[in-house]
Every structure is written in structure tokens, then in C-alpha cells.
């Protein structure tokens, strides 16, 4: 159980598309995204929104969130096959809508892809920074994010930003899956973990909730076959749909 003051204990899914084969290596992707991050800044409005969600100033800086505007790529960069970059003639450009840039990292902390939370809410809540079908571009796929901390209790939730928030508030590593249906993407990041805590959103009764439960059962079975014990985190669903909002509201989390 997790309250305001500490932790104690209580008590056929759809697969998403995989990245295209022309995607650049993880080293090349990380290098290109780091160059982009070095040129972009985090706007006061985006920083304020992150602080309201419970992140500290240190965490917003450490996670390298940025305010993204599509335009020219950093000078001298030739990011062939890096999702979100493409070229027109000899000029390399970045794609994506204006919004909050969220790095998606592997276990080593390298940036494998990026999401953007568009400033224009009509374009969707979170979009992948992708340049699929454009010259020199590639699809990002939907990689799982690893929010690393010094803790040893692995949590698994939905979305990179939410994983960062859980890791920040609990001091425990957290995987952020891009939608429960994409649970397969978490498997390569598990390492030798023997126990994990699922903290998925609680949807209203209906098809969406049934789909989440079906995928959670499939994920649990796949983990059991790997010798991983799964616990489910619950809280007062009337107070918060997601684990991030539950922690922010001071809800008691039951495990």
C-alpha cells in the first residue's frame, strides 16, 4: 500500500506495427536526438505544466524535455534513418507538430525515439516523432520507455511521461508502454527482474476496459512464462484514472 507517507503491501491482444527495417542504429538515433535537444529549449508554459503534474525542476532538466517546433535539423547532422528527420534535397528537416518533446529511452538511457504532446489538442494527446515515407526518414515504431532510478522495485505503466512521473514520485524504475496493447515492447527491457507491479489506467466499463484487461492477462501470462511474478496496483478509481494522477492526488495505492 502506498499512501502519502510510504509503501507497504496488501493484497487475443492486438500487436502494434514494428519499426521499419531502415531505421538507424540506437547509437545513431541517440546522437541525433541529443543534437536536437541541445538546440531546443523547454518553454515556461511546458515547464509549468510538468511541475503541476508533480515533476521537480531537476527532473524536468534530467529527463531532457523540450519544446519542439519542426524545422531545420541541427547544422552538420545527417540523420539518415532516424525517425523524425527527413531531407528535401540536401537540407535535413525535423517533422512532428509543435508541442512537448518527450524522450523515450532504453535500459542504458539512450534515446531510442521521441513522443510529442501536441500543443494543438485536436491532433491527439501523444504522437510519435516519425518521418515514415519521407526521404531519409523512418518510422519510430512504438518502443517501451525505461525510466531509470536507483530503486529495485519495477513498475510498469502506460506512456513514457507517466513512467517518468512514477519513477520520480516513488523512486523506483518504471517501464512506460505505449498503450497496453503494445505490452510486447516491454519484454526486452525486463532484464533479470523477478517481480513487477502493473499500474494501468482504469477505464470505464465497456470495450476499452475489456481490451485493457485482455491485454493485461496476456502480458501477465507472458511474464509468468519468464518466471516474473506480477502484482496489480489499485487505488480509488473515482479519484484518479491513472497512477500519475493518483500519486498527485495523494491516493492510497494498494498492491
N, C-alpha and C positions, 0 to 999 in steps of 0.2 A: 504494500500500500504506500502511495506517495502522497503526502499532504504538503502543507505549506512549509513544514519544517524538516521533512526527511523521508526515508524509504523503509518499508517493511513489507512482508509478504502475506497474502491471503490466497485465499484460494486462486463437362469437358471444356477448361478455360481457353479463352481466346489468346493466341500468341501474336504479339505485335511484330512488325517488319524488322528485320535485322539490317545493320548498316550495309551500304553498297560496298562492293569489293575494291573500289578505287579510293577508299578512304585512306588518308595519310596515317603514318605510324603514330603511336601515342606520344612519342618524343617530339615529332614534328607538330602535332596538334597542340601540345602543351607550350611549345616555344612560340607558336603563332598567337595563341590566346594570351600568353604573358605579354607579348609585344603590344597587342591590342589594349590590354588592361593598363599597361604603362602609359598609354596616350589618353585613355578616357578617365573621367572623374566621376565621383558619386555626388549627385545633386543634393542640395539641402532637403528638398522635398522627399526624395527617395531615402535619404538617411533618416529623416524624421519618421517615415513610415516603418522602417526597420526597427527603430528604437521603440516605437509604440507596440510592436509585436513582441518585444521582450529581449532583443539583442542589445548588447552593450556597444559602446563606441569602439572598444578594442576588437570586438567580434566582427563588426562591420568592416573594419580595416583588414583583419586577419583573413576573412573569407574572400576578400577582393571583389566585393560587389561594385558594380559600376553603373553609370547611366549611359545607355547605349544609343547612338544615333548612326544609322547606316551612312556610309560614305567611303572615302578612300582608305585603303589599308595603310598601315604604317610604312613609311618610306623604306625601300630596300627589301621588304618582305615579299617572298614568292611562296605563298601558302597553298601550293598545289595539293588538292585533295583534302583540305581542311574544311569541315562543314562551317558554313557561314561566310566563306570567302569565295570569290569568283573573279574572273577578269573580263574586261572589254578591251580587246586589242592588247596593248602592253600595260594597261592600267588595272591594278588589283583593287577590288572594292569589297566592302562588307555588306551583307544583307541583313534582313530582320527588321522589325518595327522599332521605333523609338520606345524605350522602356528600361526597366531594371534588368541588368545583366547578372545572371546567377551562374557561377562556375560549377561544373559537375565533375567530381574528382574520383580517381581510382584509389586503391588502398595506399599507394605511395604518395598521394597528394597531388599527382599530376592532373592537369585539366584535360579530360577526355572529350568534353563537349560543353555547350553552354545553353541555358534556357534564357528566355526573355519574358518578363512580365510586362505586356504592352501598356503604355500609358492610355491607349485607346481601348477601353474595356470591351468594345464590340468585336475586337479581333480575337478574343479568347483570353482565358486567365493566364495560361503559360504556353509559350510556343518555343519550339527548338530553334536554335540558331542554325539554319541549314541553307545550303546552296545547291541542293539536288537539281540536276538537269541543266545547270548553268556551266559555262566554260570554266574548267579547272575546279569546279565545285564538287561537293559530295553531300550525301545525307548523313545526318548525325546518328540515325537510329534512335534508340531510347535507352541509353546506358543508365545503370544504377549509380547513385552518388554515395560516396563513403565520407561521412562527417567524422573525422578522427579526433579522439581525445585520449587522455591517459587512462580513462576508465576501462573496465574489463567486461562490463555487462552490455551485451549487444542488443540494441533496439532496432526495429525495422518499421518504417512508416511510409507514407505516400508523399513523394516530392522532395527534391533537393533542398529547397528553402526550409521546409518543415523539418527535415533531418538536421539541418544546421541549428534550428531553434531547439530541438530536443537535446542535441548534444550540448548546446550552450547551457540550458537550464538544468540538466541532470548530470552533466559532466561525464556522460557515457557515450561511446561511439554509436552512431546510428546510420543505418542504410536508408536512403531515400529512393523508393521505386517510383518510376514514372507511371503511376496507375497500377492498381492491384493486378490487373490482367497481365502486366509485364513482370510478374514475380520471377520468371526465369533469369532475368538480368541480375538478380541478387546472388545467385548461386556461386558465380566465380569470385565474389568478394567475401565469402564467409570465412575463408581461411580454415583454421582448426577449431572454430568455436563449437562448443558442446551444448549451449543453451542460448536461446534468443527470445526476445519479447516482441510480439506483434502489436502494433498500435495503429490500426487502420481507422479511417473515418467511419462514423456510424450514420448511414443513410436512413431516410425514412423507409418504412415498409413498402415493398414493391420490387419491380425488376432490377433496379440499380442495387438495392441491398442484397437481393438474391445472387446477383452476379458477383458481388464482393465476397459473399460467404462461400460461393462455389470456388472462387479462386483461392481464398484463404485455406479452404480444405485441401485443395490440390497442392498448395505451397507447403502446408504442414506435412502432408504425406511425403512430398519430395525431400523435405528436411529430415523426416524420420528415417527415411531410407539412407540418409547420410549420417545417421547417428546423432542428429541435433534435436534436442528437446525444445518444444515450443510452448511458451506461455502467452496468454492473451491479456492485454491491458484493457481495463474498462474504467469508466467514470460516469458521472451523471450526465447522460446524453442530452438532457433537457437544458443543461448549462453550456455545453460546448459540443460541436460535431467532431472536431479534430483534437488530437493530443496537444497541438501547439496552443490552441485556444483554451483547452482545459488547464494547462500549466499556467497560462497567463491569468486565468480567472481564479487560480488557487484551488481548483477542484482536487478532491482526493482521488488518486489513481490506484485502482486495485489490480493486483497481478495474480 
